[in-house]
Amino acid sequence: MSRALQPFEELVELDAEAVRSWSARTLDALGREREEIDAINVYPVADGDTGTNLYLTADAAHQAVEAVFAATAAAPDTAETVRAMAHGALLGARGNSGTILSQLLRGMAGVLADGCDGDHLARALAEAATAARRAVAHPVEGTILTVAGAAAEACAAGGGLVEVARNAHDGARTALAATSGQLDVLERAGVVDAGGRGLVTVLGALLETVTGQAPTPADTAAVPYAPREECPAEGGPAYEVIYLLEAGEAAVELLRARLDALGESLVVVGGDGLWNVHVHVDDAGAAVEAGVEAGRPHRIRITHFAADAAGTTGRGERAQRAVVAVVPGEGLAGLCAEAGATTVRSRPGEPPAGDELLDAIRRAHAREVVLLPNDGDLRQTAVAAAERARAEGIRVALIPTRAAVQGIAALAVHEPDRRFDEDVVAMTAAAGATRYAELAVAERQSFTSVGVCQAGDVLGLIEGDVAVIGEDLTETARTVLDRMLSAGGELVTLVVADDAPPGLAPDLERHVRSGYLAVDTTTYHAGAGAPPLLIGVE
């Protein structure tokens, strides 16, 4: 029986299974409490998403831990597990507090990789607090940084694992209660700091992991709660910009200085060539350009604070939401439209321009829009269109789908009644879990990664690269399917164009049924103007 299933056994040292339990408990606890944390979010921006951002960051951390366990038959190494938890948080960090949380976990991982008893945990929390404070351009007391420092100080003497975990949690709770007296905006709202509140939850999950007993939840209000509309936010920059950056230390130091001059709430976390950059600015383009000059930015997210405010008219009220999808072929356009999406047609050799995407976002008449480009070559066009829409007050989430089958998978799990970030996470996960392939006919002789093809040859492209060259469309499709299913799969999606050979889809369905008993198949007709065959494997 795993240690996570023995809730009353106090631990003397964290192992890989305990770290896994901690990440799972953290995710569960933040899931239960995130709306409460969102409700008290008034600093640095009263955008009501700190709980959600911490939850999404914890979700990324937990997925990374689960990936380590899935990759090995035996229990993974504890050091590998704690590093995975920190790395996952770095990749998936959201918002100001989520970015700081990722640095706290990174600071802890550096020490816990050498040992996971009480003394190591105390040193890990001290390193975490120091690293997080270094990552913030202008540290402010009364925030998550203060709570992290207090947790470290409370357990600085070390001791047994349970003693250190309990002292850290108690110190964090005490510091959290005092935050409302350290920041005027918190005192006016009658609340404690939302980021600090989230950190207490994370430390509470750790305490529950080592003792088997859930601690009493921290109070969110220092005085009776005042609704946010009675405590208007201070003026500040219009955009939140977050991106991952591949760059060296020297380039990042120059980037810090440049972004510090551009805006505020600057947090740069990470190291070893990979960084997560967070800043609030009025010129989002300049913040991204600074990242381009420093290295290679990706996973760029730009949020317009006014759009966030417009997305919710009252506490708990859902905003109107829509999906905009780029599709090849009339059949897929009809399919996506039936699912509630606004569609943009992509014709061979005529990808939609940025203005077409922006027009579709406007036509959706929604305050929240999920954009599915369904083509890797459209990414930059979609990024530009999304940014222009955000400037108009529309909250846009761009899911970087690279094929229509990924868009179909994302649309299949879309639930407009869910919270926006939950919906985007679910759709992104569905798209990311879908491998894709395409069959095309070569128009001329050319060199490919698997050899020279001649005009008229059938090309099987997997994830955008030529993997098979054949003479017959059906036979090539079978080969492509076999290669994709060799890595596993539960559902095959076939999207067939009008000009595909008759019987192609039934033949492939029989092929899957006969060779892969546990795999289901579904077929859609793309109509005219689409590639002969698109394949998705989930």
C-alpha positions in Angstrom: 0.0 0.0 0.0 1.4 3.4 -0.9 2.2 5.9 1.8 -0.4 8.3 0.4 -3.0 5.7 1.4 -1.9 5.5 5.1 -3.1 8.9 6.3 -2.2 8.3 10.0 1.4 7.3 9.6 3.6 10.2 10.4 6.7 10.5 8.2 10.2 11.0 9.2 11.4 11.7 5.7 9.8 12.6 2.4 10.2 10.0 -0.4 9.0 10.1 -4.0 5.5 8.8 -3.0 5.2 11.4 -0.3 6.1 14.2 -2.7 3.5 12.8 -5.1 1.0 12.9 -2.3 2.0 16.5 -1.4 1.5 17.7 -5.0 -1.9 15.9 -5.2 -3.1 17.3 -1.9 -1.9 20.8 -2.9 -3.9 20.6 -6.1 -7.0 19.3 -4.3 -6.8 22.0 -1.6 -6.3 24.8 -4.0 -9.2 23.4 -6.1 -11.5 23.6 -3.0 -10.3 27.1 -1.9 -9.5 28.9 -5.1 -12.8 30.8 -5.4 -12.4 32.0 -1.9 -8.8 33.1 -2.7 -10.0 34.7 -5.9 -12.6 36.7 -4.0 -9.9 38.4 -1.8 -7.5 39.2 -4.6 -7.0 42.9 -4.4 -3.2 43.2 -4.8 -1.3 43.9 -7.0 -4.3 44.0 -9.3 -7.9 43.3 -8.2 -8.5 40.9 -11.0 -9.9 38.1 -8.9 -7.7 35.3 -10.3 -5.0 34.5 -7.8 -6.7 31.3 -6.6 -7.2 30.2 -10.1 -3.6 31.0 -11.1 -2.2 29.1 -8.1 -4.4 26.2 -8.9 -3.3 26.1 -12.5 0.4 26.3 -11.4 -0.1 23.4 -9.0 -1.9 21.4 -11.7 1.1 21.8 -14.0 3.4 20.7 -11.1 1.3 17.7 -10.3 1.1 16.6 -13.9 4.9 16.7 -14.1 5.2 14.5 -11.0 2.7 12.0 -12.4 4.7 11.9 -15.7 7.8 10.8 -13.7 5.8 8.0 -12.1 4.3 7.0 -15.4 7.8 6.8 -17.0 9.2 4.1 -14.6 7.9 0.8 -13.4 9.6 1.2 -10.0 9.3 4.1 -7.6 11.2 7.1 -9.0 14.1 8.8 -7.3 13.0 11.4 -4.7 15.3 14.0 -6.1 13.9 13.5 -9.6 10.4 13.8 -8.3 10.9 17.1 -6.4 12.8 18.5 -9.4 9.9 17.5 -11.7 7.4 19.2 -9.4 9.4 22.4 -9.5 10.0 22.2 -13.2 6.3 21.6 -13.9 5.4 24.6 -11.9 7.9 26.7 -13.8 6.5 25.7 -17.1 2.9 26.2 -16.1 3.2 29.2 -13.8 0.3 31.6 -14.0 0.0 35.1 -12.7 2.1 36.9 -10.2 1.6 34.5 -7.3 1.8 31.4 -9.4 5.2 32.6 -10.8 6.5 33.2 -7.2 5.1 29.8 -6.1 7.1 28.2 -8.9 10.3 29.8 -7.6 9.5 28.8 -4.1 9.2 25.2 -5.3 12.4 25.5 -7.3 14.3 26.8 -4.3 13.0 23.9 -2.2 13.9 21.3 -4.8 17.5 22.4 -4.8 17.9 21.4 -1.1 15.4 18.5 -1.0 17.3 16.8 -3.8 20.1 16.2 -1.2 17.8 14.9 1.6 14.2 15.1 2.7 14.3 14.9 6.5 13.3 17.8 8.9 16.6 19.6 8.8 16.7 19.5 5.0 13.1 20.8 4.8 13.9 23.7 7.1 16.9 24.6 4.9 14.7 24.2 1.8 12.1 26.6 3.0 14.8 29.2 3.8 16.3 28.8 0.4 12.9 29.0 -1.2 12.0 32.3 0.6 15.4 33.8 -0.4 15.1 32.7 -4.0 11.6 34.0 -4.3 12.5 37.4 -2.9 15.5 37.6 -5.3 13.2 36.9 -8.2 10.9 39.9 -7.5 12.2 43.3 -8.8 10.7 45.3 -6.0 9.6 43.1 -3.0 6.7 44.3 -1.0 5.9 43.3 2.6 2.4 42.0 3.3 2.5 39.6 0.3 3.3 35.9 -0.3 7.0 36.9 0.1 6.4 37.9 3.7 4.5 34.7 4.4 7.2 32.6 2.9 9.9 34.3 5.0 7.9 33.9 8.1 7.4 30.1 7.4 11.2 29.8 7.0 12.0 31.7 10.2 9.5 29.7 12.2 11.3 26.4 11.5 14.8 27.7 11.2 15.9 25.6 14.2 15.2 22.4 12.3 14.1 19.2 14.0 12.0 16.3 12.9 10.0 16.4 9.7 6.6 16.7 11.4 7.9 19.4 13.8 9.4 21.5 10.9 6.3 21.1 8.7 4.0 22.2 11.6 6.2 25.1 12.6 6.4 26.3 9.0 2.6 26.2 8.6 2.0 27.9 12.0 4.5 30.6 11.1 2.9 31.2 7.8 -0.6 31.4 9.3 0.5 34.0 11.8 2.2 36.1 9.1 -0.8 35.8 6.9 -3.1 37.2 9.5 -0.8 40.3 9.9 -0.7 41.1 6.1 -3.8 43.2 6.2 -2.0 45.6 8.5 1.0 45.8 6.2 -0.7 46.9 3.0 -3.3 49.7 2.8 -5.2 48.1 0.0 -5.7 44.9 2.1 -6.7 46.9 5.1 -9.3 48.9 3.1 -10.7 45.6 1.7 -10.7 43.9 5.0 -8.8 40.9 3.7 -5.4 39.1 4.0 -3.1 38.7 1.0 -4.4 36.3 -1.5 -1.0 34.9 -2.6 0.0 34.4 1.0 -3.3 32.7 1.6 -2.5 30.3 -1.2 0.9 29.6 0.2 -0.6 28.6 3.6 -2.7 26.1 1.7 0.4 24.6 0.0 2.1 24.3 3.4 -1.1 22.9 4.9 -1.1 20.2 2.2 2.6 19.4 3.2 1.6 19.2 6.8 -1.3 16.9 6.0 1.1 14.7 3.9 3.5 14.1 6.8 0.9 13.8 9.6 -2.2 12.5 7.9 -4.3 15.2 9.6 -5.6 18.2 7.6 -4.9 21.5 9.4 -7.6 24.1 10.0 -8.0 26.3 6.9 -6.6 29.8 7.3 -9.0 32.8 7.6 -9.2 35.0 4.5 -10.6 38.0 6.3 -8.9 40.0 9.0 -12.1 42.1 9.5 -15.6 41.5 8.0 -15.2 41.1 4.3 -16.0 44.1 2.0 -17.1 43.3 -1.5 -14.5 44.2 -4.1 -16.7 46.7 -5.8 -16.5 48.8 -2.7 -12.7 48.7 -2.8 -11.8 49.9 -6.3 -8.4 48.9 -7.6 -5.6 51.4 -7.9 -4.7 52.6 -11.4 -1.9 50.6 -13.0 -0.7 49.0 -16.3 -3.2 47.6 -18.7 -1.6 44.3 -19.5 -0.2 41.2 -17.8 2.5 39.6 -19.9 3.9 36.1 -19.2 6.2 33.9 -21.3 8.8 31.2 -21.0 12.2 32.3 -22.1 15.3 30.4 -23.2 18.2 32.6 -22.5 21.5 32.9 -20.6 22.1 34.6 -17.2 23.7 37.7 -18.7 20.8 38.3 -21.1 18.2 37.8 -18.4 19.9 40.4 -16.2 19.6 42.9 -19.1 16.0 41.9 -19.6 15.2 42.5 -15.9 16.4 46.0 -16.2 14.5 46.7 -19.4 11.2 45.3 -18.2 11.6 47.0 -14.8 11.7 50.3 -16.8 8.6 49.3 -18.8 6.3 48.3 -16.0 5.8 46.8 -12.6 5.1 43.6 -10.7 8.2 42.2 -12.4 9.0 38.6 -11.5 11.6 36.5 -13.3 12.1 33.0 -12.1 14.0 29.9 -13.2 17.6 29.3 -14.2 19.8 26.9 -16.2 18.7 28.5 -19.4 14.9 28.4 -18.9 13.0 31.2 -17.3 9.4 32.3 -16.6 8.9 36.0 -17.1 6.0 37.9 -15.6 5.4 41.7 -15.8 2.5 44.2 -15.8 2.9 46.8 -18.6 1.1 49.2 -20.8 3.0 48.2 -23.9 2.7 44.5 -24.2 4.5 44.4 -27.5 7.6 46.0 -26.0 7.7 43.5 -23.3 7.6 40.6 -25.8 10.2 42.3 -28.0 12.5 42.6 -25.0 12.2 38.8 -24.6 13.0 38.3 -28.3 16.1 40.3 -27.9 17.1 38.4 -24.8 16.6 34.9 -26.2 13.7 32.7 -27.4 10.3 33.4 -25.8 7.4 31.0 -26.2 4.1 30.2 -24.5 3.4 33.9 -24.6 0.3 34.9 -22.7 -1.0 38.5 -22.7 -4.0 39.4 -20.6 -5.8 42.8 -20.8 -6.9 43.6 -17.2 -9.9 45.6 -18.5 -11.0 42.5 -20.4 -10.8 40.5 -17.3 -12.9 43.0 -15.5 -15.4 43.0 -18.3 -15.6 39.2 -18.3 -17.5 39.1 -15.0 -20.2 41.5 -14.1 -20.7 40.2 -10.6 -19.3 37.7 -8.1 -19.9 34.1 -9.4 -21.6 35.3 -12.6 -20.4 33.5 -15.8 -19.4 35.6 -18.8 -20.6 34.8 -22.4 -18.0 32.6 -24.1 -17.4 31.5 -27.7 -14.9 29.4 -29.7 -13.4 30.5 -32.9 -11.9 27.7 -35.1 -10.0 27.7 -38.3 -11.0 24.7 -40.4 -10.2 23.3 -43.9 -13.3 22.1 -45.8 -17.0 22.9 -45.7 -17.8 19.7 -43.8 -15.6 20.5 -40.8 -17.0 24.1 -40.9 -20.5 22.7 -40.5 -19.4 20.3 -37.8 -17.7 23.0 -35.7 -20.6 25.3 -36.2 -23.0 22.7 -34.9 -20.8 22.5 -31.8 -21.2 26.2 -31.3 -18.0 27.5 -32.8 -17.5 30.5 -35.1 -15.5 29.2 -38.1 -12.9 30.6 -40.4 -12.2 28.7 -43.6 -8.6 27.9 -44.6 -8.2 27.1 -48.3 -5.2 25.4 -49.9 -2.5 28.0 -50.4 -4.8 30.7 -48.9 -4.4 30.7 -45.1 -6.6 33.3 -43.3 -5.1 36.7 -42.6 -5.0 38.3 -39.2 -7.9 40.6 -40.1 -10.1 37.5 -40.8 -9.3 36.0 -37.5 -10.0 39.3 -35.7 -13.3 39.7 -37.5 -14.3 36.2 -36.5 -13.5 37.0 -32.9 -15.7 40.1 -33.1 -18.5 38.2 -34.9 -18.6 35.7 -32.0 -20.0 38.6 -29.9 -18.5 37.2 -26.7 -16.6 38.6 -23.8 -14.4 35.4 -23.6 -13.1 33.7 -26.7 -11.1 30.5 -27.2 -9.1 30.7 -30.5 -8.2 27.4 -32.3 -5.8 28.2 -35.3 -5.5 24.4 -36.1 -2.4 25.1 -38.1 1.2 25.5 -36.8 1.9 28.1 -39.6 -0.9 30.3 -38.3 0.4 30.7 -34.8 2.0 34.1 -35.2 -1.0 35.4 -37.1 -3.3 34.1 -34.4 -1.2 35.7 -31.7 -1.4 39.0 -33.4 -5.2 38.8 -33.8 -5.7 37.7 -30.2 -3.6 40.7 -29.0 -5.6 43.1 -31.1 -8.9 41.6 -29.7 -7.6 41.9 -26.1 -6.9 45.6 -26.7 -10.6 45.9 -27.6 -11.6 44.4 -24.2 -12.2 40.8 -25.3 -10.6 38.1 -23.2 -8.9 35.7 -25.6 -7.2 32.4 -24.9 -5.1 31.1 -27.8 -4.7 27.3 -27.8 -1.9 26.4 -30.2 -3.6 23.6 -32.1 -1.6 22.6 -35.1 -4.1 20.4 -36.9 -7.9 20.3 -37.3 -8.1 17.0 -35.4 -6.6 18.7 -32.4 -9.2 21.4 -32.7 -12.0 18.8 -32.8 -10.6 17.2 -29.7 -10.5 20.5 -27.9 -14.0 21.4 -29.0 -15.3 18.0 -27.8 -14.5 18.9 -24.2 -15.5 22.5 -24.4 -18.0 23.4 -21.7 -19.1 27.1 -21.7 -20.6 26.9 -18.2 -17.2 26.1 -16.7 -14.9 28.8 -15.4 -12.9 30.2 -18.3 -9.5 29.0 -17.1 -10.8 25.6 -16.4 -12.3 25.3 -19.8 -9.1 26.5 -21.5 -7.0 24.0 -19.5 -9.3 21.1 -20.4 -9.4 22.1 -24.1 -5.6 22.5 -24.1 -5.1 19.1 -22.5 -7.4 17.4 -25.0 -5.6 19.0 -27.9 -2.2 18.2 -26.5 -3.1 14.6 -26.0 -4.0 14.2 -29.7 -1.2 13.2 -32.1 -2.0 14.1 -35.7 -1.1 13.1 -39.2 -2.0 14.1 -42.7 -1.9 12.4 -46.1 -1.1 14.6 -49.1 -0.1 14.0 -52.8 3.3 15.4 -53.8 3.0 18.0 -56.6 6.7 17.8 -57.6 9.9 15.9 -57.0 11.5 17.0 -53.7 13.7 15.9 -50.8 12.1 14.7 -47.6 13.3 13.4 -44.2 12.8 9.8 -45.5 14.1 10.2 -49.0 13.2 11.7 -52.4 9.5 11.8 -53.4 8.2 12.1 -57.0 5.3 14.0 -58.3 2.1 12.0 -57.6 3.6 10.1 -54.6 1.4 9.8 -51.5 3.1 11.5 -48.5 2.2 10.5 -44.9 3.1 13.3 -42.6 3.1 12.7 -38.8 3.3 15.8 -36.6 4.2 17.8 -39.7 7.1 15.7 -40.9 7.1 13.3 -43.8 7.3 9.8 -42.3 6.1 7.6 -45.1 6.3 7.8 -48.9 3.9 5.5 -50.8 2.0 5.0 -54.1 -1.4 4.1 -52.8 -3.4 6.4 -50.5 -5.1 3.6 -48.5 -2.0 1.5 -48.0 0.0 4.6 -47.0 -2.8 5.5 -44.5 -2.6 2.0 -43.0 1.2 2.4 -42.5 0.8 5.8 -40.9 -1.9 4.5 -38.6 0.2 1.6 -37.5 3.1 3.9 -36.7 1.0 6.2 -34.7 -0.8 3.4 -32.8 2.5 1.7 -31.9 2.9 4.4 -29.2 -0.6 3.6 -27.9 -4.0 5.2 -28.3 -7.6 5.0 -27.3 -9.4 6.9 -30.1 -8.7 7.3 -33.8 -10.3 10.2 -35.6 -10.4 10.2 -39.4 -11.3 13.3 -41.4 -11.9 12.4 -45.0 -12.1 14.8 -47.9 -14.7 14.5 -50.8 -12.0 13.6 -53.3 -10.6 10.7 -51.2 -10.9 7.2 -52.7 -14.3 5.6 -52.1 -14.2 3.2 -49.2 -11.1 4.7 -47.6 -12.7 5.4 -44.3 -14.4 1.9 -43.9 -11.2 0.2 -44.9 -9.2 2.1 -42.2 -11.9 1.5 -39.6 -11.7 -2.3 -40.3 -7.9 -2.1 -40.1 -8.1 -0.5 -36.6 -10.8 -3.0 -35.4 -8.8 -6.0 -36.5 -5.4 -4.9 -35.2 -6.2 -2.8 -32.1 -9.1 -4.2 -30.2 -9.2 -1.5 -27.5 -9.1 1.4 -29.9 -12.3 3.2 -31.0 -12.7 5.0 -34.4 -14.8 8.0 -35.4 -15.0 9.4 -38.9 -15.9 12.9 -40.1 -16.3 14.2 -43.7 -14.3 17.4 -44.4 -16.1 18.2 -47.7 -14.3 20.0 -50.5 -11.1 22.0 -50.1 -9.4 19.8 -47.4 -6.4 17.4 -47.5 -7.4 13.9 -48.6 -7.1 12.5 -45.1 -6.4 13.8 -41.6 -5.8 11.4 -38.7 -5.9 12.0 -35.0 -4.9 9.6 -32.2 -5.9 10.4 -28.7 
